[in-house]
Amino acid sequence: MLQLTSENYYSLEANQEYMSYSQYKDFRKCEARAMARVWGGWDEPPSQSSLVGSYVHAYFEGTLKNFMKDHPEIFKRNGSLKAEYKVADEMINTILKDEMCMAALEGEKEKIITFELGNCMWKAKLDILNLEKKRVTDIKAIRELGDKVWNPEKKAYELWLDAYGYVGQMACYKKGIKIAYNIDIDPLILAVTKQDPPDKALIYFDEDRLNYELAQILFHLPRVLAVKNRQEIPRRCEHCRYCRESKKIKDVMHYSELYQYT
């Protein structure tokens, strides 16, 4: 299989050969969009919100120079951040001033691991891995600690932690590190908000919840792999950007069907 490096980790070849938690999550949200990404190279343009989070990540991972080179659109000519992105510097500073946050960020940055789970090879790029202290820390840039996000499938608002599948991600990391290193680690999320001033929290998870999330991944994985390997026809969610871009009207719609979008 492809030997993963920081240069090819996000390549089409790597995504085709390996499963990752973000790819798994993508298939669970919209199979058609995930297939377009994995096999067709389709991608969604980054939002202002995602660029703020990526900037914070890049700073603590030591890759800020590369990030600045790849995203000149968020900087002024003098090299400072544009006004709408300045919150990123405030988020960084609030972490730098907190001893416990900085302790949680001690370890190997951007560590790539691979492991076999559920009859396929997985890849993961860990924000901070500290095997000595048996800890993996993932940085999340969020709106606020109690932020609720609309889930179109459940037609309800969920806490950001659940809506974005972050507990499942931690369960996947914990299992992957156990397989790769035979070490039981404690996953942590370092959440920092985009408020003025930013708030922050270090979040841990109990074993029962992590085991439940891992079981859910293994339950849904056969369908995900069948679609990815072109053994099943991918389903469309009809809500995402890809589905809107590629939509072809085949029939008229009764007005009552509009309620599915509410």
PLY file of the C-alpha trace (Angstrom):
ply
format ascii 1.0
element vertex 262
property float x
property float y
property float z
element edge 261
property int vertex1
property int vertex2
end_header
0.00 0.00 0.00
0.95 3.64 -0.35
3.42 4.78 2.31
1.86 7.88 3.81
3.73 11.15 4.28
2.65 14.68 5.13
2.88 15.47 1.40
0.60 12.67 0.13
-1.67 12.14 3.16
-4.62 14.02 1.60
-4.01 12.82 -1.97
-6.63 11.02 -4.03
-4.50 7.87 -4.02
-4.27 7.88 -0.22
-8.02 8.46 0.14
-8.76 5.63 -2.29
-6.48 3.13 -0.55
-7.25 4.07 3.06
-10.32 4.78 5.13
-10.17 7.69 7.58
-12.64 8.92 10.15
-13.37 12.08 8.16
-13.99 9.94 5.05
-16.20 7.53 7.02
-18.16 10.51 8.36
-18.46 11.90 4.84
-19.99 8.63 3.59
-22.42 8.59 6.49
-23.61 12.11 5.65
-23.86 11.78 1.86
-22.59 8.77 -0.06
-22.79 10.54 -3.43
-20.65 13.46 -2.21
-18.13 11.10 -0.59
-17.76 9.13 -3.83
-17.26 12.34 -5.79
-14.49 13.32 -3.38
-12.74 9.94 -3.27
-12.94 9.02 -6.95
-13.65 12.29 -8.74
-11.54 14.80 -6.87
-14.54 17.01 -6.04
-14.05 19.22 -3.01
-15.92 21.91 -1.15
-14.41 25.41 -1.06
-13.21 26.34 2.46
-15.46 28.64 4.48
-14.29 31.57 6.59
-15.08 29.54 9.70
-13.02 26.53 8.58
-10.06 28.74 7.64
-10.02 30.24 11.15
-9.85 26.74 12.61
-7.15 25.68 10.14
-5.07 28.74 11.02
-5.20 27.85 14.74
-4.28 24.24 13.94
-1.39 25.31 11.73
0.06 27.53 14.46
0.21 24.78 17.08
1.34 22.15 14.59
4.23 24.31 13.41
2.97 24.53 9.81
1.84 28.17 9.78
4.28 29.22 7.03
2.86 26.58 4.67
-0.69 27.59 5.60
0.05 31.26 4.84
1.49 30.26 1.47
-1.59 28.16 0.61
-4.15 30.75 1.78
-2.93 34.27 0.91
-6.56 35.41 0.68
-6.90 35.75 4.47
-3.92 38.10 4.85
-3.35 41.78 4.14
-0.39 42.92 2.05
1.62 43.61 5.23
1.20 39.97 6.32
-1.32 40.60 9.11
-4.69 38.86 9.19
-7.71 40.51 7.63
-10.24 41.83 10.17
-12.66 38.89 9.82
-9.88 36.41 10.66
-8.23 38.24 13.57
-10.18 36.16 16.07
-7.75 33.32 15.18
-4.87 35.20 16.82
-7.00 35.79 19.92
-7.82 32.07 20.07
-4.14 31.21 19.87
-3.21 33.70 22.58
-5.84 32.41 25.00
-4.34 28.91 24.69
-0.75 30.16 25.01
-1.62 31.85 28.32
-3.11 28.68 29.85
-0.65 26.23 31.46
-3.01 23.25 31.39
-3.81 23.79 27.70
-0.12 24.01 26.83
0.61 20.85 28.81
-2.07 19.03 26.79
-0.29 20.14 23.60
3.01 18.51 24.56
3.89 15.63 22.24
4.49 14.70 18.61
2.62 16.98 16.20
0.78 15.85 13.07
1.58 12.19 13.71
0.41 9.87 10.94
-0.64 6.37 11.92
-2.17 3.47 9.96
-4.05 0.47 11.28
-6.40 -2.30 10.17
-9.96 -2.16 11.49
-13.15 -3.70 10.14
-11.49 -5.42 7.17
-9.86 -2.29 5.78
-6.81 -0.12 6.32
-7.30 3.20 8.11
-5.19 6.32 8.29
-5.22 9.08 10.87
-3.26 12.29 11.30
-3.19 13.09 15.01
-2.87 16.71 16.15
-0.73 15.83 19.19
0.26 12.31 20.24
2.05 11.75 23.55
2.68 8.02 24.02
4.69 8.58 27.19
1.71 10.25 28.89
-0.76 7.98 27.04
-2.68 10.89 25.57
-3.85 12.17 22.21
-5.10 15.76 21.98
-7.25 17.14 19.18
-7.78 20.88 18.73
-11.29 22.05 17.83
-12.17 25.63 16.92
-15.86 26.15 17.65
-18.36 29.00 17.97
-19.05 28.50 21.69
-18.92 25.65 24.19
-22.71 25.23 24.27
-23.18 25.68 20.52
-26.08 23.74 18.97
-25.96 22.65 15.32
-28.91 21.67 13.12
-28.96 17.98 12.11
-31.04 17.63 8.89
-31.37 13.85 9.32
-32.74 14.04 12.85
-34.44 17.39 12.18
-33.21 18.64 15.53
-30.43 20.71 17.06
-27.50 18.84 18.62
-24.50 19.86 20.67
-21.56 20.53 18.33
-19.70 17.56 19.82
-22.40 15.16 18.60
-23.39 16.98 15.41
-19.86 16.85 14.02
-19.17 13.29 15.19
-16.22 14.26 17.36
-16.80 11.58 20.00
-16.66 8.94 17.26
-13.41 10.49 16.07
-11.91 10.15 19.55
-13.09 6.52 19.73
-11.46 5.83 16.37
-8.19 7.44 17.45
-8.15 5.49 20.72
-8.71 2.17 18.91
-6.21 3.02 16.17
-3.45 3.84 18.65
-4.22 0.63 20.56
-3.81 -1.39 17.34
-0.72 0.49 16.15
1.16 0.72 19.46
-0.66 -1.65 21.85
-1.13 1.28 24.25
-4.39 2.42 25.83
-4.54 6.20 25.57
-6.93 8.87 26.81
-8.27 11.11 24.04
-8.73 14.80 24.84
-10.36 17.60 22.88
-8.98 21.09 23.38
-11.93 23.25 22.37
-11.38 26.97 21.83
-14.20 29.31 20.84
-14.44 32.15 18.32
-16.03 34.46 20.86
-14.63 37.80 22.02
-12.81 36.99 24.23
-12.42 33.27 23.35
-13.48 30.58 25.82
-11.73 27.22 26.09
-12.06 23.77 27.66
-10.22 20.45 27.87
-12.73 17.65 27.34
-12.34 13.97 28.21
-14.62 10.98 27.54
-15.76 7.96 29.51
-15.03 4.44 28.29
-18.68 3.46 27.78
-19.37 6.32 25.36
-16.19 5.63 23.39
-17.03 1.93 23.14
-20.55 2.78 21.93
-19.20 5.10 19.24
-16.69 2.48 18.07
-19.46 -0.12 17.87
-21.49 2.29 15.71
-18.55 2.74 13.35
-18.10 -1.02 12.96
-21.85 -1.48 12.44
-22.06 1.04 9.58
-18.65 0.30 8.04
-19.74 -2.61 5.76
-22.20 -0.34 3.94
-19.60 2.43 3.66
-17.02 0.02 2.19
-19.54 -1.52 -0.21
-20.36 1.92 -1.60
-16.72 3.05 -1.71
-15.73 -0.14 -3.55
-18.58 0.41 -6.05
-20.51 -2.66 -4.96
-23.54 -0.58 -3.98
-25.10 2.50 -5.57
-24.38 5.64 -3.53
-27.35 7.43 -1.99
-27.79 11.18 -2.33
-28.71 13.33 0.67
-30.19 16.08 -1.59
-29.16 18.73 0.96
-25.40 19.24 0.59
-23.51 21.47 -1.83
-22.56 18.55 -4.08
-26.16 17.35 -4.38
-27.32 20.88 -5.21
-24.59 21.28 -7.83
-25.30 17.94 -9.51
-29.09 17.87 -9.12
-31.16 16.96 -12.19
-34.92 17.48 -11.98
-36.71 14.33 -13.14
-40.26 15.12 -12.05
-42.49 17.82 -10.58
-42.74 18.12 -6.80
-45.92 18.31 -4.75
-45.85 21.31 -2.40
-46.08 19.05 0.67
-42.66 17.57 -0.18
-41.07 20.92 0.69
-41.56 20.14 4.37
-38.72 17.62 4.17
-36.35 20.60 3.95
-37.57 22.22 7.17
0 1
1 2
2 3
3 4
4 5
5 6
6 7
7 8
8 9
9 10
10 11
11 12
12 13
13 14
14 15
15 16
16 17
17 18
18 19
19 20
20 21
21 22
22 23
23 24
24 25
25 26
26 27
27 28
28 29
29 30
30 31
31 32
32 33
33 34
34 35
35 36
36 37
37 38
38 39
39 40
40 41
41 42
42 43
43 44
44 45
45 46
46 47
47 48
48 49
49 50
50 51
51 52
52 53
53 54
54 55
55 56
56 57
57 58
58 59
59 60
60 61
61 62
62 63
63 64
64 65
65 66
66 67
67 68
68 69
69 70
70 71
71 72
72 73
73 74
74 75
75 76
76 77
77 78
78 79
79 80
80 81
81 82
82 83
83 84
84 85
85 86
86 87
87 88
88 89
89 90
90 91
91 92
92 93
93 94
94 95
95 96
96 97
97 98
98 99
99 100
100 101
101 102
102 103
103 104
104 105
105 106
106 107
107 108
108 109
109 110
110 111
111 112
112 113
113 114
114 115
115 116
116 117
117 118
118 119
119 120
120 121
121 122
122 123
123 124
124 125
125 126
126 127
127 128
128 129
129 130
130 131
131 132
132 133
133 134
134 135
135 136
136 137
137 138
138 139
139 140
140 141
141 142
142 143
143 144
144 145
145 146
146 147
147 148
148 149
149 150
150 151
151 152
152 153
153 154
154 155
155 156
156 157
157 158
158 159
159 160
160 161
161 162
162 163
163 164
164 165
165 166
166 167
167 168
168 169
169 170
170 171
171 172
172 173
173 174
174 175
175 176
176 177
177 178
178 179
179 180
180 181
181 182
182 183
183 184
184 185
185 186
186 187
187 188
188 189
189 190
190 191
191 192
192 193
193 194
194 195
195 196
196 197
197 198
198 199
199 200
200 201
201 202
202 203
203 204
204 205
205 206
206 207
207 208
208 209
209 210
210 211
211 212
212 213
213 214
214 215
215 216
216 217
217 218
218 219
219 220
220 221
221 222
222 223
223 224
224 225
225 226
226 227
227 228
228 229
229 230
230 231
231 232
232 233
233 234
234 235
235 236
236 237
237 238
238 239
239 240
240 241
241 242
242 243
243 244
244 245
245 246
246 247
247 248
248 249
249 250
250 251
251 252
252 253
253 254
254 255
255 256
256 257
257 258
258 259
259 260
260 261
